[in-house]
Amino acid sequence: MIGFIVAGLVIGALARLIKPGKQNLGLIATLLLGLAGSVIGGVVANLLGTGDIFELNVLGFIVAVVAAVLLIGVAETLAGRSRSRTH
């Protein structure tokens, strides 16, 4: 479980480094989006038969980072949309 959290944090941090521009996301949001990305990567790797959902492998890691980048983009869009309504 701790390894899964650490992996989520690493994947979230990598996704934030890869995504261009400034992200207004805190550490908890980065962790949660990284965890979501790692679950997505694990599911895709499992569906392709390259490993288990919670097993660290190259394909799952790559898919996890790409999924986290996309999730960060969605989270920023939603956060920006809600901020523009309140101001």
C-alpha positions in Angstrom: 0.0 0.0 0.0 2.8 2.4 0.9 4.6 1.5 -2.4 1.4 2.3 -4.3 1.1 5.7 -2.7 4.8 6.5 -3.4 4.3 5.3 -7.0 1.3 7.6 -7.3 3.2 10.5 -6.0 6.1 9.9 -8.4 3.8 9.4 -11.3 1.8 12.6 -10.4 5.1 14.6 -10.1 6.4 13.3 -13.4 3.0 14.2 -15.0 3.3 17.7 -13.7 6.8 18.0 -15.0 5.7 16.8 -18.5 2.6 18.9 -18.7 3.5 22.4 -20.0 2.4 25.5 -18.2 1.8 26.2 -14.5 -0.5 23.9 -12.6 -2.4 25.2 -9.6 -2.6 21.8 -7.9 -1.5 21.0 -4.4 0.3 17.9 -3.2 -2.8 16.0 -2.4 -4.3 16.6 -5.8 -1.0 15.6 -7.4 -1.0 12.4 -5.3 -4.6 11.5 -6.1 -4.2 12.1 -9.8 -1.0 10.1 -9.8 -2.8 7.3 -8.0 -5.6 7.4 -10.5 -3.1 7.4 -13.3 -1.3 4.4 -11.9 -4.6 2.5 -11.5 -5.4 3.2 -15.2 -1.9 2.2 -16.2 -2.2 -1.0 -14.2 -5.6 -1.8 -15.7 -4.3 -1.3 -19.3 -1.2 -3.4 -18.6 -3.4 -6.1 -17.2 -5.7 -6.0 -20.2 -2.7 -6.3 -22.5 -1.4 -9.2 -20.5 1.9 -7.6 -19.5 1.4 -7.7 -15.7 -1.0 -7.4 -12.7 -2.8 -4.2 -11.9 -0.6 -3.4 -8.9 2.6 -4.7 -10.5 5.2 -2.2 -11.7 6.1 -2.7 -15.3 7.3 -0.4 -18.1 4.1 -0.4 -20.2 1.9 0.2 -17.1 4.3 3.0 -15.9 4.2 4.8 -19.3 0.4 4.5 -19.5 0.1 5.7 -15.9 2.2 8.8 -16.6 0.2 9.6 -19.8 -3.1 9.1 -18.0 -2.0 11.3 -15.1 -1.0 14.1 -17.6 -4.4 13.9 -19.1 -6.1 13.8 -15.7 -4.1 16.9 -14.6 -5.3 18.7 -17.8 -8.9 17.8 -17.0 -8.5 18.8 -13.4 -7.0 22.2 -14.4 -9.8 22.8 -16.9 -12.5 22.0 -14.3 -10.8 24.1 -11.6 -10.4 27.0 -14.0 -14.0 26.8 -15.1 -15.2 26.8 -11.5 -12.9 29.7 -10.6 -14.2 31.8 -13.5 -17.8 31.3 -12.3 -17.0 32.5 -8.8 -15.1 35.7 -9.9 
